[in-house]
Every structure is written in C-alpha cells, then in structure tokens.
Amino acid sequence: MRDILVIEEHSFPHPWGAEVFLDELSQDTGFLEALCQRRGRHVAAVLGFCCLRRLHDEMHILKIATHPEARRQGHGAELLDHAISLAQKAGCRALVLEVRKSNRAAINLYEKHGFQQVGVRKDYYADNGEDAMVMTCAL
C-alpha cells in the first residue's frame, strides 16, 4: 500500500489516504490493481495502479496513475488494458470514468482505447473548479 500512496501523492491534488483505499477494497465491488516491476519472484517497484468499482453492469475507473519516474513508457496503457479485461471478465457492458478537461495526455490515451465523451460534470474538481469529461467505453 505504501508504494500506491506514493504514486497517489504525486498524481492527484487531493490524494486519498490509505483508509479510503481500504474502504474501497472492503466492498465486494471494489478493485485495486497494481502494475509491478519484478526481480525474480520479488516486487522491485510498483509502476502504477488502477482503482475500480463495479456498479451493476458498469465498471467505473476511480483512479489510474503511474509513478512519475515510470510515465510515458506505456504503463498507463497496460493498466487500462487490464481494466478493460477485468470489466469484460466481470460481465460489464461498459467502463466509465471522469477526466479533467485539461488532461490531454489522459484523454488521448482513453480515446485510443475506445473511450468516447458522453457528458461533462461542471465544476467537478474541488481544487480549481475544473470541469470533468465523462467518458465511456463499450465492452
């Protein structure tokens, strides 16, 4: 959990604490997936993570982030591919997420994976009042 919290701190203006992640995981519908670099049998580093929640026939991506030193190396795409696979195996019909309208790198990644904008949440982000794009990917 420590490595995930480090990535969280470097990735979000209002990072979650361990208790929020643990609360998500205490739900039957919560998932926390980590992408790890291994040395033999041991985890050498956590490169990124994805936190998801299943709601009926949809899987919602609550958080997806990579370590600052591991960015621009395809790890975000790998995490997103894994989230899509997990949602398909769970029988979901779609993946849903919110993303800052200014986060072009993330939006481009999502679009490459088949996500489309379906709406806007006005003033969604508390730190600066920025709007969020709501994006979905049909499975």
N, C-alpha and C positions, 0 to 999 in steps of 0.2 A: 504494500500500500504506500510505503514511503516514496518510492520512485514515481508512482502515479501522482501523488500530491506535489512532487517537484515539478512535473510536467504541467499539472493544473495551475500552479502558481505562475509559471512562465507563459501561460497561454491565455488566461482569462482575467479581465479587470476585477471581477468579483469571484475569486476561486472558491470552490466548495471545500469544506473541511472533510476530514475522514468520516465524521458522523453522518454527513449527507450521503456519501458513497455507501456506507454501511447500511443506512436506512433503505437506499435503493436496492441493495443486494438482499435485504431481509424480505423483500416482496417476491412472490413467486414469478412475477412478470419482469423482474429486473435482471440485467446482464451487465457485466463489466469484463470486457475482453482486452487483454494486453498483448501487444506485439513485442516479443523479446528477442534479443540477440543472445545466442548461446555460445558457450565454450565447453565443448564436450557435453556432459549432462547438466551443467550448471548454467543458470541465467547470469549472463555477464552484464546486461543492461536492459532496461525497459525502454523501447524506442518510441512507443506510443500506446494510446488506449482509446477505447470506444465504450461509452456507457449508453445502454439502450433500455427501453421499456416497451413491453408488448401491451397494446391496448386493443382488445378484441382481435380484429383481423388486420391490424396495422402494427408495424414496429416503428417506434419513434427513436431517432438518434438524439439523445440528450446532450452528449458531449463527444467530441472526437478531436484528438490532439496528438501531436508528435513532439518529442523532445527538441528544443531549439537546435541542438547540435546534429540532429538527425533529419532536419527538414530538407525538402527539395531532393529527396532520394527515393521517392516512390512509396514511402511507408504509409502516407495518408491514403493513397490508392489501395494499398494492400489491406488496410483496416476497413476501408469502405467495401471492398470486395468481400471481405469476411462478414461484414454486417449484412450485406445482401444475401449471402449464402445462409447465414443464421436465420434471417427472416423467412427465406424460402423453406428451409427445413422446418420452421415453426408453423408453416401453413399460412403465412401472412399474404395479403394481397398487395400491400404497398409498404414502402418505407417513407417516413415523414421527418422533416427537420426544419429548423429555423436557422437562418444565417444572416449576419449583418449585411446590409445592402452594400456597404463599402468593402467587403471582404471578397475582392475579385478572384484571388487565388483559390479560395474555397469554392466559390460559385462555379468557376471554370472546372474544378475537379468534379463537383457534383453533376454538372451538365455532361461531362464526358462519361459519367456512369449512368446516364439516362434520367436524371432528375430534371423536373420542369417546375417553373414557378407557378403556383396556384393561388397565391394571395400575398398580402402584406399585413403585418402586425404593426400598426402605428405606435411609435414611441415605446417600443418593446424593451430596449436596453436601458436599465436604470442609470448606468454610469454617464450616458450622454444623450439619452432620449432618441437614439437612432432607431430607425425602422428595421424590422426583420422581414426578410423574404421567407415565405413559407414555400417549401419545395417538396415534391413527392416523386417517387419512382415506383411505377407499377411493376409488380413481380409476376 
